[in-house]
Amino acid sequence: MMYVVYNFAVGPMVWLAFTVLIAGLVYRLIRYRRKAVAASKGLPSDFRTIWAVGSLMHYLLPLNRTVKSSPWSAAAGFALHIPLFLLVFFLSAHVIMLEQSWGVSWPTIPDVWADVLTIIALAALAFLAVKRLFHPALRGLTESKDLLILLLVALPLATGLAAHRQWGDYPLMLTLHVLSANTLLMLIPFTKLSHMALFFVSRAATGSDFGKRRVGAW
């Protein structure tokens, strides 16, 4: 039974997950574009590329005001996003699967790095969850779905680490890892995780708009 579920998870479910992910993000971007156009009617239409890029860089690097006002939260954000990026795109197991499916590959990170990066990302998620639960300002704004999203991000990390270290039943952990990763991919367009795409367009638009007003893009 486990073999059947695993084959489904690494086969049809992967294609379904990426189809939903790509189609969903394209829809969200088109919808955002239409709303932006409607909101900007009657306003200057020139796009300030330098200000847009400057604003993006200030948020992709630890240079923005949030870092100064909430350094621990900013550190947790970087401690989550950087390991996630490296694990998704440069983990040897992921690159091997990509090469087997599409015949493309690139250099990978050592497996020992993967374990460390996974633990760092899980620690960052735990910090963000605890802060949402106990910080006075965030506690009132936090809904169950916000904590659920953090849990959904943690599941592929935790099960992947368990499978790699062979903690518990290996076939079960590996199957749960693939299932949770596919589920997460399909939920991205419909949750706050859609910021993985919307961040770039919204921040660029904000930076350009602030550039027109000369009020600082970050």
C-alpha positions as CSV (number, residue, x, y, z in Angstrom):
1,M,0.0,0.0,0.0
2,M,2.8,2.4,0.9
3,Y,4.5,1.7,-2.4
4,V,1.3,2.6,-4.3
5,V,0.9,5.9,-2.4
6,Y,4.5,6.8,-2.9
7,N,4.3,6.1,-6.6
8,F,1.2,8.3,-6.8
9,A,3.0,11.1,-4.8
10,V,6.1,11.1,-7.0
11,G,4.2,10.7,-10.2
12,P,0.7,12.1,-11.0
13,M,0.5,14.2,-7.8
14,V,3.7,16.0,-8.7
15,W,2.4,17.0,-12.1
16,L,-0.9,18.0,-10.5
17,A,0.9,20.1,-7.8
18,F,3.0,22.0,-10.3
19,T,0.0,22.6,-12.6
20,V,-2.0,24.0,-9.7
21,L,0.9,26.1,-8.5
22,I,1.8,27.6,-11.8
23,A,-1.8,28.2,-13.0
24,G,-2.8,29.6,-9.6
25,L,0.1,32.0,-9.4
26,V,-0.5,33.2,-13.0
27,Y,-4.1,33.8,-12.1
28,R,-3.1,35.7,-8.9
29,L,-0.6,37.8,-10.9
30,I,-3.1,38.6,-13.6
31,R,-5.7,39.6,-11.0
32,Y,-3.2,41.8,-9.2
33,R,-2.3,43.5,-12.5
34,R,-5.9,44.2,-13.3
35,K,-6.5,45.7,-9.8
36,A,-3.4,47.8,-10.1
37,V,-4.4,49.2,-13.5
38,A,-7.9,50.0,-12.2
39,A,-6.5,51.7,-9.1
40,S,-4.0,53.8,-11.1
41,K,-6.5,55.4,-13.5
42,G,-5.9,59.1,-13.6
43,L,-2.5,58.8,-12.1
44,P,0.9,59.2,-13.9
45,S,1.7,55.9,-15.6
46,D,5.4,56.1,-15.8
47,F,7.2,53.3,-14.0
48,R,10.3,54.2,-12.0
49,T,12.5,51.2,-12.5
50,I,15.4,52.4,-10.4
51,W,13.1,53.0,-7.4
52,A,11.4,49.6,-7.9
53,V,14.7,47.7,-8.0
54,G,16.0,49.7,-5.0
55,S,12.9,48.9,-3.0
56,L,13.3,45.2,-3.9
57,M,16.9,45.1,-2.9
58,H,16.3,46.8,0.4
59,Y,13.8,44.0,1.3
60,L,15.8,41.1,-0.1
61,L,18.8,42.3,1.8
62,P,18.8,43.3,5.5
63,L,18.6,47.0,4.7
64,N,15.0,47.9,5.3
65,R,13.3,49.6,8.3
66,T,11.8,46.3,9.5
67,V,15.2,45.0,10.3
68,K,15.9,48.0,12.5
69,S,12.5,47.9,14.3
70,S,12.2,44.1,14.6
71,P,15.7,42.6,14.2
72,W,14.8,39.1,15.6
73,S,11.8,38.7,13.4
74,A,13.9,39.8,10.4
75,A,16.6,37.4,11.3
76,A,14.0,34.6,11.6
77,G,12.6,35.5,8.2
78,F,16.1,35.3,6.6
79,A,16.8,32.1,8.5
80,L,13.6,30.6,7.0
81,H,13.7,31.8,3.4
82,I,17.4,31.3,2.6
83,P,17.5,27.6,3.8
84,L,14.2,26.9,2.0
85,F,15.6,28.3,-1.2
86,L,18.8,26.3,-0.9
87,L,17.0,23.1,0.0
88,V,14.4,23.3,-2.7
89,F,16.7,24.1,-5.5
90,F,20.1,22.7,-4.5
91,L,19.4,19.6,-2.4
92,S,21.1,16.6,-4.2
93,A,17.9,14.4,-4.0
94,H,15.8,17.2,-5.6
95,V,18.3,17.8,-8.4
96,I,18.7,14.1,-9.1
97,M,14.9,13.8,-9.4
98,L,14.9,16.8,-11.8
99,E,17.7,15.3,-13.8
100,Q,15.8,12.0,-14.1
101,S,12.6,13.7,-15.1
102,W,13.8,16.5,-17.4
103,G,17.5,15.8,-18.0
104,V,18.8,19.0,-16.4
105,S,21.0,19.4,-13.4
106,W,23.3,21.8,-11.6
107,P,25.7,21.7,-8.6
108,T,24.2,20.7,-5.2
109,I,24.9,21.4,-1.6
110,P,26.5,18.8,0.6
111,D,24.0,16.6,2.4
112,V,25.4,17.6,5.8
113,W,24.6,21.2,4.9
114,A,21.0,20.1,4.2
115,D,20.5,18.8,7.7
116,V,21.9,22.0,9.3
117,L,19.8,24.2,7.0
118,T,16.6,22.2,7.7
119,I,17.2,22.6,11.5
120,I,17.7,26.3,11.1
121,A,14.5,26.7,9.0
122,L,12.5,24.6,11.6
123,A,13.9,26.8,14.4
124,A,12.9,29.9,12.5
125,L,9.4,28.5,12.0
126,A,9.1,27.7,15.7
127,F,10.2,31.3,16.6
128,L,7.6,32.8,14.3
129,A,4.9,30.6,15.7
130,V,5.8,31.4,19.3
131,K,5.9,35.1,18.5
132,R,2.4,34.9,16.9
133,L,1.1,33.1,20.0
134,F,2.6,35.3,22.7
135,H,3.4,38.8,21.2
136,P,0.6,41.1,22.4
137,A,0.2,42.9,19.0
138,L,0.4,39.8,16.9
139,R,-1.7,37.5,19.1
140,G,-4.9,39.5,18.4
141,L,-4.2,39.4,14.6
142,T,-3.3,35.8,14.4
143,E,-5.9,33.3,13.1
144,S,-5.7,29.5,13.1
145,K,-4.9,29.5,9.4
146,D,-1.8,31.5,10.0
147,L,-0.4,28.9,12.4
148,L,-1.6,26.1,10.0
149,I,0.5,27.7,7.2
150,L,3.6,27.6,9.4
151,L,2.8,23.9,10.2
152,L,2.4,23.1,6.5
153,V,5.8,24.6,5.7
154,A,7.3,22.7,8.6
155,L,6.0,19.3,7.6
156,P,8.1,18.8,4.4
157,L,11.2,20.0,6.3
158,A,10.6,17.7,9.3
159,T,9.7,14.6,7.3
160,G,12.6,15.2,4.9
161,L,15.0,15.4,7.7
162,A,13.5,12.3,9.3
163,A,13.8,10.4,6.0
164,H,17.4,11.5,5.4
165,R,18.5,10.6,9.0
166,Q,16.3,7.4,8.8
167,W,14.4,8.2,11.9
168,G,11.4,6.0,12.2
169,D,10.0,4.1,9.2
170,Y,11.9,5.3,6.2
171,P,9.3,4.6,3.5
172,L,6.6,6.2,5.6
173,M,8.7,9.4,6.2
174,L,9.7,9.6,2.6
175,T,6.1,9.2,1.4
176,L,4.9,11.8,4.0
177,H,7.7,14.2,2.8
178,V,6.6,14.0,-0.8
179,L,2.9,14.2,0.0
180,S,3.3,17.2,2.3
181,A,5.5,19.0,-0.2
182,N,3.0,18.5,-3.0
183,T,0.1,19.6,-0.8
184,L,2.1,22.8,0.1
185,L,2.8,23.5,-3.6
186,M,-1.0,23.3,-4.4
187,L,-1.9,25.6,-1.5
188,I,0.6,28.3,-2.3
189,P,-1.6,30.3,-4.7
190,F,-4.6,30.3,-2.3
191,T,-2.8,31.3,0.9
192,K,-0.4,34.0,2.2
193,L,2.4,31.8,0.7
194,S,1.5,33.4,-2.6
195,H,3.9,36.2,-1.6
196,M,6.6,34.1,-3.2
197,A,5.4,35.7,-6.4
198,L,3.3,38.6,-5.4
199,F,6.0,40.1,-3.3
200,F,8.1,41.0,-6.3
201,V,5.4,42.8,-8.2
202,S,3.8,44.5,-5.2
203,R,7.1,45.7,-3.8
204,A,8.2,46.9,-7.3
205,A,5.0,48.8,-7.7
206,T,5.3,50.3,-4.3
207,G,8.9,51.3,-4.8
208,S,8.0,52.9,-8.2
209,D,5.0,54.8,-6.6
210,F,7.1,56.1,-3.7
211,G,9.8,57.1,-6.2
212,K,7.3,59.4,-8.0
213,R,6.5,61.0,-4.6
214,R,10.2,61.1,-3.5
215,V,9.3,59.8,-0.1
216,G,11.7,56.8,0.1
217,A,11.0,53.4,-1.4
218,W,11.7,51.4,1.8
